[in-house]
Amino acid sequence: MRWQALILILILCGCTGPSNPQPESTIESHEDLVGFFTDWREYVTPNVIDGIPDYSSEAMAKQYAALESWRTQLEYADTTGWPVSEQIDWYLVWIEINGLDFAHRVKQPWRRDPAFYVWFYPSPTDVPEREAPNIHGAIELPKYTQPLSNDDAADLAARLGRAAPLFEQAKINLTGEAHDLWRTGERSIRSQSRALEALAERVQDSHPDLATAALGARNASEDFADWIAERSDTKKGISGVGKENYTWNLRNVHLLPYSWEDQVLLMQRELDRAHSALRLEEHRNRDLPRLTKIQAPEEYDRQFNAAVDEYMAFLREDEILPIKDYIEPALRARVNSFTPSEGLRGFFSEITYRDPLVMRTHDYHWIDLARLREEPHSSVIRQGPLLYNAFDSRAEGMATGMEEMMMHAGLFDDKPSTRELIWILLAQRAARGLGGLYQHGHEMSLDEAATFASNWTPWDLLPADGNTIQGEEQFYLRQPSYGTSYVIGKLVVERLIAEYARQRDGEFVLSEFMDEFNASGIIPMSLIYWEMTGDRSLLDQALSGE
């Protein structure tokens, strides 16, 4: 708590910025930085009253009032002579301070975004922390061991019992006018209602008290959704953050050396490249039969498990990355079950039902999560997820990059038609990312962005009114920069490979690169670039705005 006491002193004495006499920072070592970080994480966590996080206007104003004092204390620390790895940790704390600043100045999800108040998540997320701004303390059902023990069922029931008072607080807090956030927020809350109803049905026999709590939360969720719907037509405001704010967030929270305009150019280039490459692949494969979709549960189980076997063999035999005991179980756990459908499934199911091997490459996400659990970084600051999704360029960029990288490394050499799917994936990610950019640039509404992405996704696999793109464009609107992180992060990974190999006179050993890359942790790509090459130019470009 020593840092909080120091921050209070700084506030009282008015030492809150560079214009005042410089206070002596007590951050003199990496150990001190870790202590500061621990206290920072406690400060940034909202107060919890009767099990409910407090996002009232008064609480948020109080939190924001102290922010500059935390920034001042960190920025006055002298890191001269610190090893690069420790300087990187300093930046990781700094970007979280910027992330909270951006949340208060611009995003304000507790005031503008009804989806912020989703309290129950039935499915896991594939990145270190759930995407988008989410309320503190939300229930993550996958974190409970299944089948539920009696103690876990009781804990879950108690937490679900807080839904009704939470939603009543939300009705007071939500004063924003962001039309698309408000409209799609209702959809998110109703989705929560359906998930709670499904939970109640599933545990009715084994844990009837939990079923009763789930139905109570479901009723409160529906009441909240009705309240949102009644007011949606009155909300006329713009939801996007604007180009200037978007650029600030890119450079100061995600440490990417780009502006909104730069990203439009890069994303359009990747969209064009994906379409051109796809058409050339289709031409080359014009005499081959088209890929067909899996039609039955037995075929599904066989092909998906065979895809894991094939991918593991490729990773091992082609020396792609050091094989750890947790890799195969992490991949195998993503083999779900066959879902019958008379029409289109979701976009990614349309890909995997044609060839399950493709998305095993993107499942690098689950290898990352297993590594976080089994091989935690030596630095406490890198052991858990960065706040504000500041990890997105690394987490999403590498998972997306693995698709094309593994294709070039030879994974699909005997599956020429499957290569077409890789380009469709890239086209879809570039198109939807551009849609997110145009929303934040105030050039498209959410529905227009969804239509744009649909029009530019090949094979008509992404209907504009489908849940996949509607949900993605909502998410990208809620979390500026995430929509482009898949493709932009991939581009920085490729730039890193180029420089890493250049420094070794072309003596590039992929498994060595992957080992070093993974050892850096799931942090912004510009910092990994610095740690692995000794070149901090990407970071400096981000900070300078040049």
N, C-alpha and C positions, 0 to 999 in steps of 0.2 A: 504493500500500500504506500510505500515511500514516494513513488512517482505521483500518486494522486495528491498527496500532501504538498509536494513541490509545485504541482500545477495550480493548486489553490493559492499558494504564495504568489506565483507569477500573476494570477488574475488580480489579486488584491493590490499588488504593487504596480500593476499596469505594464509589466514587462511582457507584452504579448506580440511583439513583432520587431523586425530589424531596425525600425526607426527609434526604438528605445535603447538605452544602454544594454550592452550584451550581458545576459546573465551567464553565470558559470554553469555549463551543462555538467551533470554528474555522470553522463555517459562517456566513460573514458576507455572502455574495453568492450569486446564482444559480449562478455558476461553481463556487463551493465546493460547492453542493448537487449539481451534476452530478458532481463528483469523488466525493462521498460515495455517490451513487447507483451509480456504476461499481464502487466497492469493495464496496458492499452486494450487488450482483448476484454478485460473485465469492464473497463470504462465504456467500450462501444456496445456491450450487451445491455439491452434495455432493462429497466427495473421490472421485476415480476411481482405483481400484487395478486394474492390469492390464486396463484398459478397462471395468471394472465399477463403477458408482456404489455407494458404501458407505452403506447404510441400516441398519447394525447398531445395536443399542440403545446401544452405547457412542458411536458417531459421532453419533447423534441427540441423546443427552444432552449431548454436548460442544457441539453446535450451539446447543441451546436455552439452555445456561448463559450464553452471551454475548449473547443477544437483547436483554435489558433495557438493556445498555450501549449498543447501537446505538440503541435507542429514546431513551434519555436524551440522547445526543449530538444527535440530530435535534430533540427537543422543546425543548432549551435554545437552539436557534438563534433569533435575533431576526429575524423577517421583517417587522417594522414598516417600512412605506414601500415594500415590494416591490410591483411591479405585480400586478394580480390574476392574470395568466397565470403569473407566477413563484410566487405563493402556491399556486396550483393544483398546480403541479409539486411543491411541498413535500408537499401532501396525497397525491399519487400515491406518493411514497416512504413516507409514513407508513402508508398502507393496506397496502402490501406487508409492512411490519414486523408489522402486525396480522394479516395473512394467515398469515405464518409462525407467529405466536403461536397462532392458532386451529388450524393444522395440528398443532402439537405438543400443545396442551392437549386438543383435542377429536377431530379427524378421525383423526389417526395412521394414514394409509393404508398406510404401510410395515409396520404391525403388524396392522391390522384388515382390510385389503381385498386379497384375492388378485389382483383385476383391476388393481391398481396395477402389477403386474409384467409386464403385456403389453409385449413387447419389439419387436413388429413390427406396423406399421400399413400396410395396403395401399392405403388410400383417403385422400384429402385431407380436411381439416376446413375448414369454411366460416367460421371465426372466427379471430382473430389467433393464438391458441394453442389446441392441442387441448383439448377440454372434459374436465373432471374432473381429479382428481389423477393424474398420470402420471409414471412413473419418468424420471429425467434420462438423456438419451442414447438414448431409444427410437428405433428406425429408422422414419423416415417415407419410405416408398417413393416417394410422388409428388414428393419433392424431388430425386430422381435424374432426369436427362434420359433420355427414352426415344427410341430404343432404347439400352440400356445400352452405354457404352463399356467397353473391357477394364479400364481403371483403376477405373471405378465398380463394375464387377462384382466386382473383387478387393476393393475397400473394403467392399462390401456383404457379401461372403462372410466377411471377417474379423470384421465386427460380428456377423453371425449366429453365428459360432463362439463368441461369448461368452454365448449363451443358456443353455447347460447350467450353467456355473458360477454365472450369475446366479440361475437357479431354485434351485440348491442353497443359495445365500445366503438366498433368499426363504423356504425351508423353515425356516430358523433364525429369521428375523425375524418370521414370521407366528405370533404368539401370541394374537391377539385372539379374541373369542368372538361377534362380530357375525354372527348366523345368516344373514340375507338377503344380506349382503355376501359371506359365504363361499360360499353356495349359488350365487349368480349369478356369482361370480368364476370358478368352474369353467367356466361357460358361456363367459365371455370368453376364457379360456385355450384352450378347445377351438376357438373361432372362429379364434384365432390359428393353431392347428395346421392348420386347413383352408386358411387363406390361405398359409401356408408351403408346403404341398403343391402348391397351385395355382402358386405362384411357381416351384417346382422343375420342374414339368411345362412351364411356359412357356419356361424358359431352358435346358432340357436340351440342345438342339442348339447354341445360340449360346454358352452359357457353362456347360459341364458342371461346372466346379469350384464355381460358384455353386449349381448344382442340388444337388450333393452337400452343400454347407453348409446349404442350405435344408432338405433332408431330415433332416440331423442336428439342426437347430434344431427341426424338427417333432417328431422323436422325443423330444427333451428337453421340449418343450411338452406332449406327451401324457403323459409320465411325471409332470410337474408337476400336470397336471389330474387324473390318477389319485390322486396324493397328496392333493390337495384333496378329492376325492370321498370318499376313505376316512375323512376326518375331519369331513365336513359334518354328520353326524347328532349329533356330540358338541357342536356349537356351538349354544348356547341363548340367547345374549345378544341384546339389542336393537341394531339397527343405526342408527336415527335418533338425531340429536344432542340432541333435546329442545327445547322451545319457548324456554327462556331462552337457550341457546347459539345457536339459530337467529336469534333477534332480535339478539344481540350481533354475529353475523357480518354480518347485513344492515346494521347501522348503522356498524360500525367497519371493515369491509372493502369493502363495496359502497356505503357512504354513502347508503343509502336511509332516508327518515324514517318507517319503518314497523316494526311489531312482527309477530310470527307471527300474532297475532290480526287485526291490520289487514289483512294480506295475505289471510287467509281471507275476510274481508268483501269485499275488492276483487275477488278472483278469482271469488267466487260471484256478485257483481254482473255481471261480464263474462260469466260462463257463462249467467246468466239472460237478459242482453241479447242474446247470440248466438242462443240458442234462439228467443226471441221474434221477433227480426228475421228469422231463417230462415223461421219459419212464415208471417210476413206476406209475405215474398218468394215463398214457394211458393203462397200464396193468389193473389197478383197474377199469377203465371205458370201458374195452374191449367189454362188452355186451351192452353198451349204444349207442344210435345213435350219429353220429358225429355232431358237431356244423355246422349249415348252415348259410349262409350269407343273410343279408337283401336284398330283391329283388325289393322293390318299395318305392316311396316317402312317401306314407301314413304309411307304416310299419316303415320306418325310423323315421318319426316324433314321432310316438307312442312309439317306443322302446327307443329312445334317451331321450325323456322327462320322460318316466317311469323310466329310469336308474337314472336320477337326483333325482326323487322322492324317489326311493329306497335307494340311497346313503345318501340323507339327513336324511331319517328316521333312517338309521343305525348309522350315526354320532351322532344323537340326543339320540336315545333310548339306544344305547350301551355306551353312555358317552365317546365318542372317543376324542372330543375336545369341548371347549366352543363354542356354536353356536352364531355367530354374524349375524346381519341383512344383511351384504354384502355377506355372503357365498353362499346362494342359487342363487342370481342373477349372481354371478361370474361364477358358474357352468352352469347355464342355458344359459348364453351368448355363451357358447362353443358348443351349439347344432346348427350345421350348416345345410346344406341341402343335400339331396340325390344326389349322382353322379352316373349316369349309367356307366356301364363298361362291356365289353364283356370278358375281361381278368383280370389279376391281377391289383388291385389298388395299391397305395403306401402301404408300410408295415403296417403302423399304421392304415390305413383304413381297411386293411385285418383283423386286430385284432378287431377293433370296429364294423365292419359290422357283425362279428360273435357274439359279445356280447358287447353292448355299455357301460355296467357297468364297465368293466375293466379299461378303460382309464379315467373314472371319478376320480379314485384314483390318477392318475398321474396329473390330473387337479389341484392338490394342488398348482401348479404354479399360477393359476389365483386367488386362495384364497390369496396367498402371495402378489400378485400385488394389490389386493383390500385392503389388510391390510396396505400396504405401503401408499396407498392413504387415507384411512379412519382413520387409527390409527398410524400416524407417530411416530417414536421413539423419545424419549425425547432428545437424543443427535443428534445435527445437522449432525455430522459425519456419523451417521447410517441412516439418513432419505432418502438418495438417493442411487443410485447404485454405488458400488465400481468400479473404473476403472479397465481395463484389465481383466474383467470377474473374478475378484478375489473372487466373491461370488459363484463360480460354485459348489464347494463341498457341500454347503448348499442348493442352489436352486435346482440343479439337483439331488443331493443325497437324499434329502427328498422326492421329487416328485417320484423318482424311488423307494425309500424305502417304500412309502405308498402302492405301489402295493402289495408287499409281506406281509407287516405288516397288511394290511386290510384283506388279505386272512387268515392269521393266527388268526386274531381277529374274524373271522367267517363270513365275508361278502359273501363268496361263498359256504357256507356250504351246501346249497340246490342246488348248481350248480356245481357238480363235474367236468363236462367237461370243464367248464370255467376256472378251476384251471390250466388246461393245458396251457392256454394263458399266464398266469403269468410267467410260466417258459420259454415260448418262448420269451417273452419280455426280460427277464433277459439274456437268451442266446444271443439274438441279440445285446444287449448293451455290453455284455462282448466281443463278437466277433468283433464288430466294434471298440471297445476301444483298443483291442489288435492290430487291423489293424493300428490304429493311432500311437500306441507305436512303432510298427515295421517300420512305415514310418519315425518317428523321430529318431529311432535307426539306420537308413540307412540300414535296412534289407529287406525292401519291397518298391516298387513303389506304387503310389496311386492305380493303376489298380490291382496290386497284393494284396494290402490290401482289396480292394473291393471284389475280388474273395475269399479271405480268409474268410471275414465276411459272404459272401453269402453261402459258403460251410458249415459254422458252425451255420447257422440260420435254425431251423427246418421247415419242411413242405414246403420247397422251396418258402418261402414267400419273399425272398430278392434277386432278380436277380442281378448279379454282374454289369450289364450294366444299371440298373434302376436308376432313378433320386434320389431315397431315399439314397441308399448307396454311390453313386457317390458324391452327395452333402455333405453327412456326412463326408466322408473321406477327401474331400477337406477342409471342415470346421475344422476338427481336425488337419489337416496339417497347416492351417493358425493360429490356436490358440493352442499351446502346452498345454497339461494337460486337456483340456476340454473333450476330448473323453473318458477319464477314470473317469471323475468326477461323472458320474451317479452311477457307481458301487462303486468306492472308497468312495465317499461321503456317500452312503448307508451303507457301512461297518463301517464308523465312527459314523453314527447315531446309529447303533446297539451297538457299543462299548459304546456310551454315555448312552443308555438305561440300559445296563448291570451295569455300574458303578453307575448311578443315583439310580437304584433299590438296589444295594448292600449297598449303604450308608444308605438306609432306611430299612435295615434288611428284604428286600423282600416286604415291604409294598408299592408296586408300584401302583400309581393311574394314569392311562394313561392321563386323562383329565388335571390333574395338571402338568404332564410332558409336555404335548403339549402346555399348556398355558405359562409355563416358557420358553420353547424352542422358541416359536414364539416371545416372548417378547425380545429375544436377538437380533433380526434383521436378515437380510440376509447377514451374514458375514462368513468368513472361519470357518469350523467345529471345528478346534482345539481351536479357541477362544471361541466358544459356549461351548465346553467341559469344558474349564477352568472356564467360568462364572457360569456354572450350577453345577459344582462339586467341585470347589476350587482347582482342580488338573491341573497344567499347564504342565504336563509331555509330552503331545503330542506336544505342542508348543516348549518345550525345545529340544525334539528329532529332530524336524524339523530344529531348529536353529543350533544345534550342529552337525547335519549330522550323528548322530549315529543311 
